Amino acid sequence: MARTVAVVVLALAASTTVPAREAAPQRLNSLVVEFANLDLTAEPVATAEIAVTLDEETWLFIGLRGTVVGDERASLILQTADGAATVLDAPGETMRHVPAGETTVRLVAENAPRLERLIVRRVPEVMVYMFEGLQAPDPQRWITHSWEFLERAVLHSANLIVSPASDDYAPFAEAWQERGGRWLINQSMRPLRAEDVDPAQYWFNALGGTPWDGCIHDEVLDQDRPHFARYAGGLARFAAMPESAGKTVYLFCGSNTIGDPTVLDFFQPDDETAVEGERSVRCLPQAETIITARQMEVALEPGAEYTLSAWMRTEGCVPARYSGVFIIDEGWHALYGRLRAREGDSEWTRYESSFTPRESRNGLYQVILCGPAQGEMWIDAAQLEPGAQATDFAVGEPNVLRNPGLEDGLADWQRGADQANPLRDAVIDYGAAFAPEIYMHEQPTEEGAQAMIDQRLARTAGAWGRHYPGILPQTLIVLSAGNCTLRYSNDRLPDVSYKALLDLQMYTIATQPEFEGLRGVGFWSGHYIDEEGMRWYGALFRHYCIEGSRERLYDGPYRLDHLTNPGFEEGLEGWEVAGSVEAVRVADMPQGGAHGRYSPVPQGAGAIRTMRAGDVANSFAQPIRNLEPGRLYSLKLYCTDPAYSDRLIPAQIAIEGGEVLPERTLDHVWRVEDVRWTMHSRVFRATAAEGRLTVGDAKPGEVYWDFVQIEPYFEEM
């Protein structure tokens, strides 16, 4: 960021003007810069003016604390290159999107001795995806939040909202814009993929003459790569249209769409040593992280025999878990042709391995290069060919690899990280935005979760900033938001707090220097997140994106310790059972424990089954430990029958040591495809440090149970 100063001028009520003074902006965290935080309590203030020069368009948070009563008056006027407007006519707060250049915030007060503080901060874009309260509900698949609830839960700390592309949402958009916010409509990528569709005309039709501030497309995939130049040309032509003024095109995407330059920090072309030609690739140490260079979309015939070979050389090498060269299928469900790096020092040596691949989910495979934990390693002359043994190295048949000798640098091995990317260039040049989706499931330990976050968030953002100048101001990172539905949930481990995982992600973004200059943050998707989760996101946004905190918000443990074996991974260990209750393997459940790809249940290998024949309930129970009397906690558990049927399966739930809040009780059937699971949710206030949970079946029949979770409950800010 270029040098920015805040010029502050105060005029006291007694017509005394305090000389202008310069104040350097204070960076509160990687997302928030404070230009002014004026104490207005010392003497009554008639006017106050804060002038800042901004190097790029951005968001300002403006807060006026205090009260006015009777004939007292206090208003805030925002002056930018676009003109002047009153943004507050009483104490309160607002966020405004302002252009680059000089911006002035002016306080005008009349007989207002109760004013306390004037705050001006540069804040990130904060996206809520999305408001769908006018859509027809489908409660077994989605959660539909009302506008009134979103106002209370999260909109107080957001400035960008997404909705479906319906004129019914226009009144909400116009009211939101009056408050300073911006509004996007959700769009698919499918229409843009048609060769006869002009993207510029598409965006003109969708946005020109509408109240929308832009659109966000869901989502750019690998199949869009052949269209990148056409999309880029569309962005250029749309930017030249007068109707594009104030409109922004956002693109949901994966890191690969932008490019994954992380690998450029660990894999470097080397002109000093080679086996074939003039170059090899030098692999730098990566400790215990798994950073790979990949050749994507390699077509192999399942059941046929192939041989992978490569030359490698090492110096002081300590191999990591996957150091060397190998092949994976789509999703990394299988690993083939493993060529391991040699420990210590070694001269150029050719390694080879034969294998027979099974079918891959998309019919394609990936060839992987992975560096050492310590020391250095070089790779050259990689060859993948049909047959049971390696033949002499060749560029072209029988070698199916592209750029196998690394003579073209890292081309074809880096997912496009070091290659021309016209779409990335156009997003930077024409003021569009990428919205990379970085979704993370819970890990068994906090250390494992932090390592995942460091690699997927901090290391990626740092590499973007180093290798792609100008990309961070056009990048809004999207985190996941799914904690209960069967269609999508990241809350997969009943003994881990998903709120802690979200807090770790936001804390990393807010405190690591790699994220300075980032456009913003947001989440996907509100229709997979319950009311508690939405309130938690509102609190995270307020804490990190508005207040600029560098301290963790979550005050509990990452690993939940209220129950033992809550996912039945250890059978019935920790549980006291009565009647017909047995541990089962998920694989032995009907249809192997059928569930959706992103479902919270069944998780792991274990579940339990109850078989009730008469009036006496079967039950499973255990003590609840480590409660804080007076604090709210939630209980969540899932059950289904052998047919995964649509009926709500009742349960008898007793919580000793806690007072259940009836208004927070929910018994609900979730559906994904043809599979249904009943979720039972309770919120209770602990009345003792120890309690007891008892769950019983309520009607005759066979029932499967999984994922029993107790954790601290977040109610309000």
C-alpha positions in Angstrom: 0.0 0.0 0.0 1.3 3.4 -0.9 2.0 5.9 1.9 -1.4 7.0 3.3 -1.8 9.6 6.0 -4.9 10.8 7.8 -5.2 14.6 8.2 -7.4 15.4 11.2 -9.0 18.8 11.9 -11.1 19.5 15.0 -13.2 22.5 15.7 -14.5 22.8 19.2 -18.0 24.1 20.1 -16.5 27.3 21.4 -15.4 28.1 17.8 -11.8 27.1 18.6 -10.1 25.3 15.8 -7.4 22.8 16.6 -4.5 22.9 14.1 -4.5 20.2 11.5 -2.4 17.2 12.3 -1.1 14.2 10.3 -1.6 10.8 11.7 -0.1 7.6 10.1 -2.6 4.9 9.6 -2.4 2.1 12.2 -2.6 -1.4 10.8 -4.8 -3.3 13.3 -4.5 -6.6 11.6 -3.9 -7.9 8.0 -7.4 -6.9 7.0 -8.1 -3.6 8.8 -6.3 -0.3 8.8 -7.4 2.5 11.2 -7.2 6.0 10.0 -8.8 7.7 13.0 -10.1 6.9 16.4 -11.0 10.2 17.9 -12.0 10.7 21.5 -14.8 13.3 21.5 -15.4 13.3 25.3 -12.8 15.9 26.3 -14.7 18.9 25.0 -17.8 19.3 23.0 -16.9 19.2 19.3 -18.6 21.3 16.6 -16.9 19.7 13.6 -14.3 17.1 12.9 -12.7 16.3 9.6 -10.6 13.3 8.6 -9.1 13.4 5.2 -7.3 10.4 3.7 -5.8 9.7 0.3 -6.4 6.1 -0.8 -4.3 4.3 -3.3 -7.1 2.1 -4.6 -10.9 1.7 -4.2 -11.8 0.2 -0.9 -14.3 -0.1 1.9 -14.5 2.4 4.8 -16.1 1.6 8.1 -17.3 4.8 9.8 -18.6 4.7 13.3 -19.9 7.5 15.5 -20.3 6.5 19.2 -22.5 8.3 21.7 -26.0 9.6 21.9 -28.0 12.6 20.9 -31.3 13.7 22.5 -33.7 16.6 22.2 -32.4 19.3 19.9 -28.9 17.8 19.7 -27.7 17.0 16.2 -24.8 14.9 14.8 -24.3 13.9 11.2 -21.4 12.5 9.1 -20.8 13.6 5.6 -18.6 11.5 3.2 -16.8 13.4 0.4 -15.2 11.4 -2.4 -14.3 11.9 -6.0 -17.9 10.8 -6.7 -19.4 13.6 -4.7 -20.7 14.2 -1.1 -23.4 12.4 0.8 -24.6 12.3 4.4 -24.0 8.7 5.5 -25.1 9.0 9.1 -27.5 11.5 10.6 -27.2 10.2 14.2 -24.7 8.0 16.1 -24.3 4.7 14.5 -22.1 3.0 11.9 -21.9 2.4 8.2 -19.7 0.9 5.6 -19.1 2.6 2.2 -17.3 1.6 -0.9 -15.2 4.5 -2.0 -13.0 5.2 -5.0 -9.2 5.8 -5.0 -8.1 9.3 -4.3 -8.9 11.8 -1.6 -11.7 11.0 0.8 -13.0 13.1 3.6 -15.2 12.2 6.6 -16.8 15.3 8.2 -18.6 15.4 11.5 -21.1 18.2 12.0 -22.5 18.4 15.5 -24.9 20.8 17.1 -25.2 20.9 20.9 -24.1 17.2 21.1 -22.1 16.9 24.3 -22.7 13.1 24.6 -20.7 12.1 21.5 -17.9 9.8 22.5 -15.8 8.6 19.6 -15.4 8.9 15.8 -13.8 5.9 14.1 -12.7 5.6 10.4 -11.2 2.3 9.2 -10.3 0.6 6.0 -12.0 -2.8 6.1 -12.2 -5.7 3.7 -15.1 -6.7 1.6 -17.3 -9.1 3.6 -19.6 -11.3 1.6 -22.8 -13.1 2.8 -23.7 -15.8 0.3 -26.6 -15.7 0.1 -30.1 -14.3 1.0 -32.7 -16.6 -0.4 -35.6 -15.8 1.8 -38.0 -15.3 -1.1 -37.4 -18.7 -2.6 -39.8 -21.7 -2.2 -38.4 -23.6 0.8 -37.1 -27.2 0.6 -36.5 -27.8 4.3 -35.2 -31.4 3.9 -32.3 -30.1 1.7 -31.8 -26.4 2.5 -32.0 -23.9 5.3 -33.8 -20.7 4.4 -33.0 -17.7 6.5 -35.3 -14.7 6.7 -34.0 -11.2 6.1 -34.9 -10.2 9.7 -32.8 -13.1 11.0 -29.8 -12.2 8.8 -30.0 -8.6 10.0 -29.6 -9.7 13.6 -27.1 -12.5 12.9 -24.6 -11.3 10.3 -25.5 -8.3 8.2 -24.3 -5.9 10.9 -20.7 -6.8 9.9 -21.1 -7.4 6.1 -21.1 -5.1 3.1 -21.7 -7.5 0.2 -24.8 -9.7 -0.3 -25.6 -12.2 -2.9 -29.2 -13.2 -3.9 -30.8 -15.2 -6.7 -31.3 -13.2 -9.9 -34.9 -12.3 -9.4 -36.5 -8.8 -9.5 -38.3 -9.8 -6.3 -35.1 -9.0 -4.4 -34.7 -5.5 -5.9 -36.4 -3.7 -3.0 -34.0 -5.4 -0.5 -31.1 -4.5 -2.7 -32.1 -0.9 -3.0 -32.6 -0.6 0.8 -29.2 -2.3 1.4 -27.5 0.1 -1.1 -29.0 3.1 0.7 -27.1 1.9 3.8 -23.8 1.7 1.8 -23.7 -2.0 0.9 -23.4 -3.7 -2.5 -25.6 -6.5 -4.0 -24.7 -9.3 -6.4 -26.9 -11.8 -8.2 -26.0 -15.4 -8.4 -25.2 -16.8 -11.9 -24.2 -20.1 -13.4 -21.1 -20.6 -15.5 -22.9 -22.9 -17.9 -24.3 -20.2 -20.3 -20.8 -18.7 -20.8 -19.4 -22.0 -21.9 -21.4 -22.0 -25.1 -19.2 -20.8 -27.9 -22.0 -18.7 -29.5 -22.5 -16.7 -26.2 -20.6 -13.4 -26.0 -19.7 -12.9 -22.3 -19.7 -9.1 -22.6 -23.3 -9.2 -24.0 -24.3 -11.7 -21.3 -23.1 -9.3 -18.5 -24.6 -6.3 -20.3 -28.0 -8.2 -20.3 -27.7 -9.4 -16.7 -26.4 -6.1 -15.2 -27.1 -3.1 -17.5 -29.9 -0.9 -16.2 -30.5 -3.1 -13.1 -30.1 -2.3 -9.4 -27.5 -5.0 -9.1 -23.9 -4.1 -8.4 -22.6 -7.2 -10.1 -22.9 -10.9 -10.4 -21.0 -13.9 -9.1 -20.7 -17.0 -11.3 -20.7 -20.5 -9.8 -18.1 -21.8 -10.7 -15.1 -21.8 -13.0 -13.8 -25.4 -13.4 -11.0 -27.1 -15.3 -13.4 -27.5 -18.3 -13.5 -23.7 -18.6 -9.7 -23.4 -19.2 -10.1 -23.6 -23.0 -12.5 -20.6 -22.7 -10.2 -18.4 -20.7 -9.2 -16.2 -23.6 -12.8 -15.7 -24.6 -13.9 -14.9 -21.0 -11.0 -12.4 -20.8 -12.0 -10.7 -24.0 -15.6 -10.5 -22.7 -14.3 -8.7 -19.5 -12.4 -6.2 -21.6 -15.4 -5.4 -23.8 -17.8 -5.2 -20.9 -15.4 -2.9 -19.1 -15.6 -0.6 -22.1 -19.3 -0.3 -22.0 -20.8 2.7 -20.1 -23.3 0.3 -18.5 -20.5 -1.5 -16.7 -19.8 1.5 -14.5 -20.0 0.4 -10.9 -20.7 -3.3 -11.9 -18.3 -6.1 -10.9 -18.1 -9.6 -12.2 -17.0 -12.2 -9.6 -15.9 -15.7 -10.4 -16.2 -18.5 -7.9 -13.2 -20.8 -8.6 -10.6 -23.1 -7.2 -7.0 -22.1 -6.7 -6.1 -23.7 -10.0 -8.1 -21.1 -11.9 -5.9 -18.3 -10.6 -2.9 -20.6 -10.7 -1.2 -22.4 -7.8 2.2 -20.6 -7.6 3.0 -22.3 -4.3 4.8 -24.9 -6.2 7.0 -22.3 -7.8 8.6 -21.7 -4.4 9.5 -25.4 -4.2 10.1 -26.5 -7.8 12.6 -24.5 -9.9 14.1 -25.1 -13.3 17.8 -25.7 -13.1 20.1 -25.0 -16.0 23.2 -26.2 -14.2 22.6 -29.9 -14.1 20.6 -32.3 -16.4 20.6 -35.9 -17.7 18.8 -35.1 -21.0 18.9 -31.7 -22.7 19.9 -28.6 -20.7 17.5 -28.5 -17.8 16.2 -30.5 -14.8 13.9 -29.4 -12.0 15.3 -28.7 -8.6 13.0 -29.7 -5.7 13.5 -27.7 -2.5 12.7 -28.9 1.0 9.1 -28.7 2.1 9.3 -30.2 5.6 6.3 -32.4 6.3 3.9 -30.5 4.1 2.7 -32.1 0.8 3.4 -29.7 -2.0 3.4 -31.3 -5.4 4.0 -30.4 -9.0 1.5 -32.2 -11.2 0.9 -33.1 -14.8 -2.9 -33.2 -15.0 -5.3 -35.2 -17.3 -3.0 -38.0 -18.2 -5.0 -40.7 -20.1 -4.3 -44.3 -19.2 -6.1 -47.5 -20.0 -7.3 -49.3 -16.8 -6.0 -52.9 -16.6 -3.1 -52.3 -19.0 0.5 -52.4 -17.8 2.6 -49.3 -17.7 6.1 -48.3 -16.6 7.0 -45.0 -15.0 10.7 -44.0 -14.9 12.7 -40.9 -14.0 16.2 -39.8 -13.3 16.9 -38.4 -9.8 19.9 -36.9 -7.9 20.1 -35.9 -4.2 22.2 -33.8 -1.9 21.7 -34.1 1.9 18.2 -35.5 1.1 15.8 -36.5 3.9 12.8 -37.9 2.1 9.3 -36.8 3.1 6.3 -39.1 3.0 5.8 -38.9 -0.7 9.2 -37.7 -2.0 9.9 -38.8 -5.6 7.6 -39.4 -8.6 4.3 -41.3 -8.7 0.9 -41.5 -10.3 -2.5 -41.0 -8.7 -6.1 -41.4 -9.9 -8.7 -38.6 -9.6 -9.2 -37.9 -5.9 -6.0 -39.6 -4.9 -7.7 -42.9 -4.0 -4.9 -45.0 -5.5 -1.1 -44.5 -5.9 0.9 -46.2 -8.7 4.5 -46.5 -9.9 6.2 -45.1 -6.9 9.7 -43.9 -7.5 11.3 -43.0 -4.2 14.1 -40.5 -3.7 17.3 -41.8 -2.2 18.4 -40.5 1.2 21.6 -38.5 1.6 23.8 -37.8 -1.5 23.5 -39.6 -4.8 24.5 -39.0 -8.4 22.0 -39.1 -11.3 20.3 -42.5 -11.2 17.4 -43.8 -13.2 14.5 -45.4 -11.3 11.6 -47.3 -12.8 8.4 -49.0 -11.6 5.7 -51.0 -13.4 2.0 -50.9 -12.5 -1.5 -51.6 -13.7 -4.0 -48.8 -13.0 -7.6 -49.4 -11.9 -10.4 -47.2 -13.2 -10.3 -43.6 -12.2 -13.4 -41.6 -11.4 -13.0 -39.2 -14.4 -11.0 -41.6 -16.6 -7.8 -39.6 -16.1 -4.7 -39.7 -13.9 -2.1 -37.3 -12.6 1.7 -37.6 -12.6 3.1 -36.2 -9.4 6.5 -34.7 -8.4 7.1 -34.3 -4.7 10.2 -32.8 -3.1 12.2 -33.8 0.1 11.6 -32.9 3.7 15.2 -31.6 4.0 18.0 -31.2 1.6 17.6 -31.1 -2.2 16.6 -33.3 -5.0 16.7 -33.0 -8.8 14.3 -34.8 -11.3 14.8 -35.1 -15.0 13.7 -37.2 -18.0 10.5 -38.6 -16.7 8.8 -41.2 -18.8 5.4 -42.9 -18.7 5.0 -45.6 -21.3 3.0 -48.8 -22.0 4.7 -52.1 -21.2 6.5 -53.9 -18.3 9.8 -52.1 -18.5 11.4 -48.8 -19.3 12.8 -48.1 -22.8 15.2 -45.3 -23.7 14.0 -41.9 -22.8 12.1 -40.1 -25.6 10.1 -36.9 -26.1 6.9 -38.2 -27.7 5.9 -41.8 -28.2 6.1 -44.1 -26.4 6.3 -41.4 -23.7 2.8 -40.1 -23.0 4.1 -37.2 -20.8 4.3 -33.6 -22.0 7.5 -31.7 -21.5 9.0 -34.8 -19.8 12.6 -33.5 -19.8 11.6 -30.1 -18.3 13.2 -28.3 -21.2 10.3 -25.9 -21.3 10.7 -25.1 -17.6 7.7 -26.1 -15.5 5.2 -25.9 -18.3 2.6 -28.7 -18.1 3.8 -29.6 -14.5 2.3 -26.7 -12.5 -1.4 -26.6 -13.2 -0.7 -23.5 -15.3 1.0 -21.7 -12.4 3.9 -20.4 -14.5 2.1 -20.2 -17.8 0.1 -17.3 -19.4 -3.3 -17.0 -18.0 -5.5 -14.5 -19.9 -8.4 -14.7 -17.5 -6.2 -13.9 -14.5 -4.7 -10.9 -16.4 -8.2 -9.7 -17.4 -9.5 -9.9 -13.8 -6.6 -7.7 -12.7 -6.8 -5.3 -15.6 -10.5 -4.8 -15.8 -11.5 -4.7 -12.1 -13.3 -8.1 -11.9 -12.8 -10.4 -8.9 -11.9 -14.0 -8.2 -13.7 -15.8 -5.3 -11.5 -18.8 -4.6 -13.3 -21.5 -2.6 -11.1 -22.8 0.1 -13.2 -25.3 2.0 -11.8 -27.4 4.9 -13.1 -30.2 6.9 -12.2 -30.8 10.5 -9.0 -32.5 11.4 -8.5 -34.8 14.4 -6.1 -32.4 16.1 -5.7 -28.7 16.3 -2.1 -29.0 15.1 -3.3 -30.9 12.1 -5.9 -28.3 11.4 -3.4 -25.4 11.7 -1.0 -27.2 9.3 -3.8 -27.6 6.8 -4.8 -24.0 7.1 -1.2 -22.8 6.8 -0.7 -24.8 3.6 -4.0 -24.1 1.9 -4.6 -20.5 3.0 -1.4 -18.7 4.1 1.0 -20.4 1.8 -1.3 -20.0 -1.2 -2.1 -16.4 -0.5 1.6 -15.6 0.0 2.5 -17.2 -3.3 -0.2 -15.3 -5.1 1.1 -12.0 -3.8 4.7 -12.8 -4.8 4.1 -14.3 -8.2 1.0 -12.5 -9.5 1.2 -8.7 -8.8 -2.2 -7.1 -8.4 -4.1 -10.3 -7.7 -4.8 -9.9 -4.0 -6.9 -6.7 -4.3 -9.0 -8.7 -6.8 -9.4 -11.8 -4.6 -12.2 -12.5 -2.1 -11.4 -15.7 -0.2 -14.5 -17.9 0.4 -14.6 -20.2 3.4 -17.1 -23.0 3.8 -20.3 -22.9 5.9 -21.9 -26.2 6.3 -22.7 -27.7 9.7 -25.7 -29.9 9.7 -27.4 -30.7 6.3 -26.8 -33.9 4.5 -26.1 -32.1 1.2 -23.0 -30.3 2.5 -21.3 -30.3 5.9 -17.7 -29.7 7.0 -18.6 -30.6 10.6 -17.6 -34.2 10.3 -16.0 -35.1 13.6 -18.3 -35.2 16.7 -15.4 -34.6 19.1 -14.1 -31.5 17.3 -15.6 -28.0 17.3 -16.4 -26.7 13.9 -16.6 -23.2 15.4 -13.0 -23.6 16.5 -12.0 -24.6 12.9 -13.7 -21.5 11.4 -12.1 -19.3 14.0 -8.6 -20.7 13.2 -9.1 -19.9 9.5 -10.3 -16.3 10.2 -7.5 -15.8 12.7 -4.9 -16.9 10.2 -6.3 -14.6 7.5 -6.4 -11.7 10.0 -3.0 -12.1 11.5 -0.6 -13.3 8.7 1.1 -10.7 6.6 0.5 -12.8 3.4 -3.1 -11.5 3.5 -2.4 -7.7 3.6 -4.0 -6.2 0.5 -6.6 -9.0 0.2 -9.9 -7.8 -1.2 -12.1 -9.6 1.2 -13.6 -12.7 2.8 -17.0 -14.5 2.6 -18.7 -17.8 3.0 -20.5 -20.4 1.0 -23.3 -21.2 1.6 -25.9 -19.8 3.9 -28.4 -22.6 2.9 -26.2 -25.2 4.6 -25.6 -23.4 7.9 -27.9 -23.2 10.9 -28.8 -20.2 13.0 -26.0 -20.7 15.4 -23.5 -21.0 12.6 -24.8 -17.8 11.0 -24.5 -15.9 14.3 -20.9 -17.3 14.7 -20.0 -16.0 11.2 -21.4 -12.6 12.2 -19.2 -12.6 15.3 -16.1 -13.6 13.3 -16.7 -10.9 10.8 -17.2 -8.3 13.5 -14.1 -9.4 15.5 -11.6 -9.7 12.7 -12.9 -7.6 9.8 -14.4 -4.6 11.6 -12.7 -4.4 15.0 -9.4 -5.5 13.5 -8.6 -7.9 16.3 -5.4 -10.0 16.5 -6.7 -12.2 19.3 -8.6 -15.5 18.9 -12.4 -15.2 19.3 -13.1 -18.8 20.2 -12.4 -19.4 23.9 -13.0 -23.2 24.1 -11.0 -26.3 23.2 -10.6 -27.5 19.7 -11.2 -31.1 20.8 -14.5 -31.5 22.6 -14.2 -33.4 25.8 -17.7 -33.7 27.1 -18.3 -37.3 25.8 -16.2 -40.3 25.2 -16.3 -42.1 21.8 -19.1 -39.9 20.5 -18.9 -41.3 16.9 -18.8 -45.0 18.1 -15.4 -45.5 16.4 -14.4 -47.6 19.4 -17.6 -49.6 19.4 -19.5 -49.1 22.7 -16.5 -48.0 24.7 -17.6 -45.3 27.2 -21.3 -46.0 26.7 -23.7 -47.8 29.1 -26.3 -49.7 27.2 -29.6 -51.3 28.1 -31.6 -53.7 25.9 -30.8 -54.6 22.3 -27.9 -52.2 21.4 -24.9 -53.3 19.4 -22.0 -51.7 17.7 -21.9 -52.1 13.9 -19.5 -51.3 11.1 -20.8 -48.6 8.7 -19.7 -50.9 5.9 -22.2 -53.5 7.1 -25.1 -51.0 7.2 -27.6 -51.2 4.3 -26.0 -49.8 1.2 -22.8 -49.5 3.1 -24.1 -46.6 5.2 -25.5 -44.7 2.3 -24.9 -40.9 2.4 -24.0 -38.0 0.2 -20.5 -37.1 -0.7 -20.4 -34.2 1.8 -22.7 -35.6 4.4 -21.9 -35.4 8.2 -23.2 -39.0 8.6 -22.3 -41.7 8.8 -18.7 -40.7 9.4 -15.8 -43.0 10.2 -16.2 -46.8 10.4 -18.5 -47.2 13.4 -22.2 -46.7 14.3 -24.6 -48.5 16.6 -27.9 -50.2 16.1 -30.9 -50.6 18.3 -33.6 -53.3 17.7 -36.8 -52.7 19.7 -39.6 -55.3 19.7 -41.9 -54.1 22.5 -42.7 -51.3 24.8 -39.4 -51.2 26.7 -36.9 -48.7 25.1 -33.4 -49.7 24.3 -30.9 -47.0 25.5 -27.3 -45.9 25.4 -26.0 -43.4 28.0 -22.8 -41.9 29.5 -21.8 -39.0 31.8 -21.3 -35.5 30.4 -18.1 -34.1 31.6 -16.5 -30.6 31.9 -19.6 -28.5 31.9 -19.5 -24.8 33.1 -22.7 -24.2 35.1 -24.7 -21.4 33.6 -23.3 -21.8 30.1 -25.3 -22.9 27.1 -24.4 -26.2 25.3 -25.9 -28.0 22.3 -26.5 -31.6 21.7 -26.7 -33.0 18.2 -27.2 -36.6 17.1 -28.4 -38.4 14.0 -30.4 -41.6 13.3 -32.0 -43.5 10.5 -33.7 -46.8 9.6 -32.5 -49.5 7.2 -34.5 -48.0 4.4 -33.2 -44.4 5.0 -36.9 -43.5 4.8 -38.6 -40.1 4.9 -40.1 -40.5 8.4 -38.9 -38.6 11.4 -37.5 -41.2 13.7 -38.3 -40.3 17.3 -35.9 -40.5 20.2 -36.1 -40.3 23.9 -33.5 -37.9 25.1 -32.8 -37.1 28.7 -30.1 -34.6 29.9 -29.3 -34.6 33.6 -27.3 -31.6 34.8 -28.8 -29.3 32.2 -32.0 -27.4 31.6 -33.2 -27.9 28.0 -34.5 -24.8 26.2 -37.7 -25.8 24.5 -37.6 -23.0 22.0 -34.2 -24.2 20.8 -35.3 -27.9 20.3 -35.3 -29.3 16.8 -36.2 -32.7 15.4 -35.7 -32.6 11.7 -35.3 -34.9 8.7 -32.5 -34.1 6.3 -32.3 -35.5 2.8 -29.6 -36.0 0.1 -30.7 -37.8 -3.0 -32.7 -40.8 -1.7 -31.1 -40.9 1.7 -32.7 -39.4 4.9 -31.3 -39.1 8.4 -33.2 -37.6 11.3 -31.3 -35.0 13.3 -32.2 -34.4 16.9 -30.9 -31.1 18.3 -31.2 -29.8 21.9 -29.8 -26.7 23.6 -29.4 -26.7 27.3 -28.1 -24.6 30.1 -25.7 -26.5 32.3 -26.8 -26.6 36.0 -23.8 -28.6 37.2 -20.2 -29.4 36.2 -21.2 -33.0 35.4 -24.3 -34.4 33.8 -25.6 -37.4 32.1 -27.0 -38.1 28.6 -29.4 -40.9 27.9 -30.8 -41.7 24.5 -33.4 -44.3 23.8 -35.5 -45.5 20.9 -39.1 -44.4 21.1 -40.9 -47.0 18.9 -40.4 -50.6 17.8 -38.1 -51.2 14.9 -34.5 -51.1 13.8 -32.6 -47.8 14.1 -29.0 -46.8 13.3 -27.4 -44.0 15.4 -24.2 -42.0 14.7 -22.5 -38.6 15.6 -23.5 -37.6 19.1 -22.0 -34.2 19.7 -22.1 -31.9 22.8 -20.3 -28.5 22.5 -20.6 -25.0 23.9 -23.4 -23.1 22.1 -23.1 -19.6 20.7 -26.2 -17.6 21.0 -25.6 -13.8 20.6 -22.7 -11.4 20.2 
